[in-house]
């Protein structure tokens, strides 16, 4: 493969040491603002609005269940 065709396949790289913190801050604000919630967990009669993608990322079992 030539270097020209390889360079077309290479994507841009994000280099921001604060990226993870910014993502967590945004996710926290979504929770506080009750945005993007697409499921409800019910535990001991308490309803907790959640985002399925966050739960699935944290647990392979939940990922399997919500697929």
N, C-alpha and C positions, 0 to 999 in steps of 0.2 A: 504494500500500500504506500502510496507516495505521501510525502509530508503535507502536500496541499490538501489531499482528501482527508488526512488525519486531522488537520487544523479545523476543518469544517465540522467535525464530529465533537470537538472539544467544547464544552460549555463554559460559561463564565464561573468564576469561583468567588464566593462571598467570603470576605475576610473581615469579620467584625467581632472582636473579642467580647462585645456586649450582646451579641445576637441572642444567646440563650436567655439572658436576663430580660431582654425586650420581648421575646416570645412569651415568657412566663408572665410578665406584666400584662401583656395583651390578653392572655387567656384568663388571668384573674379578673380583669375589667369586664370581660364577657360574662363571667360568672356573676359578678356584682350587679351588672346591668341586665342580667337575665337574657342575654343574647345567645342565639345559636343553640339553645337547649332543645334537644330533639327526643328526649326520653325522660322517664321519671323512675327512680328507684324507690321502692316502698320497703322500709325497714321498721319493724315494730310500729306500724300504722303511721309512720312519718314519711311524707313524700319529699323526695330530694330531686329537684330538676338537674339533669346532667347532659353532657355532650357524649354521644356514643363513641365518637372518634377518640376522645380522651380516655375513656374507659377501655376501649379496645387496645389502645397503645400501651396501656399499663398492665393489661392482663390477657394472655393468650386464650384463657377460658372464656372471658367475656367477649373477646373478638369472635370466637367460634359461636357463641350464643346469639350475638346480635347480627351475624352475617345473614 
